[in-house]
């Protein structure tokens, strides 16, 4: 049983590493981070995966109930979903 579970985890990990959609989504996250930090830290070429947890904590200056996660989800659904179509379908 453990062998099957481990195999499933390894297969899922390989799928994530190969995913073009995930790569594009992470590029968008990096671009937003670079835009928000312009002039302070320069342009980053990457970020730590643990930094993704901060997306939920980054609030809008216009509506404090809207987070960067809300904005990115809306962007992916409405503007970029054509590129992310398999991810959008999978999440639903």
N, C-alpha and C positions, 0 to 999 in steps of 0.2 A: 504493500500500500504506500509506504513512504517513498519507494522508488518512483511510483507513478506521480505522486505529488511533486517530487523533486524534478522529474522530467517536465511536468507542466510548467513549473516555475522557470526552468531553463529555457523552454520554448517561448514563453511569454517574454522573457528578458531578451532573447534574440530578436523577436518581433519588434520590441521597442527600439532596440539599437538600429534596426534596419528601416524603421518607419520614416518615410519622407515627410509625412504629415506632421509627426511630432517634431521633427527637425525644423520645419517651417514655423510651427507654433512657438518653439523655443527661440527662433530667430526674431520673431515679433516681440516676444517678451524682452529679449536683449535690447532690441531697438528702443522699446519704451523706457527701459532702465537707463540707457544712454541718453535719451532725450531728457528724462527727468533729472539726470545728474549732470547735464552739460555745464561746463565751466567749473565744476567742483572736482570731478575725478577723471575727466577726460573720457575718451571712448574705450570701454571695456571690450575685450575680444571674447569674453565668456563670463560665466557666473557659476557659483556653487549651487547644486541642486537644492540644498537646504534653504537657499535664498528665496525659493519659490513660495515658501510659507509666508513671506512678508507681503505677497500680493494681496492677501485678504486684509492686511492691516493698513494698506495704502488707501486713504480715503480721498474722495473728491473734495475740492475746495468749494464747490457749488452746492453739492448735496452730500452731507456727511454720511448718509446711509448707503451711498454708492461707493463701492470699492474698485480698485484696479481689476480685481477678478471679474466683477460684474461687467466692466467696460470691455475687457478682453473677451469674455464669453459672448457678449453682444456683437463685438467686432467679428469674431470667428463665425458666429451664426449668420450674420447679415452680409458681411463684406468678403470674408475669406472662405466661407463654407464650401464654395466650389472646389477649392484646393483641399480643404479638410473633410470633404464629403464622407469618406469612410469612417473618420473619427466621429463626426457628428451623428452618423447613423448608429455607430457602435454605442455611443453614450446614451442614446435614446433607448 
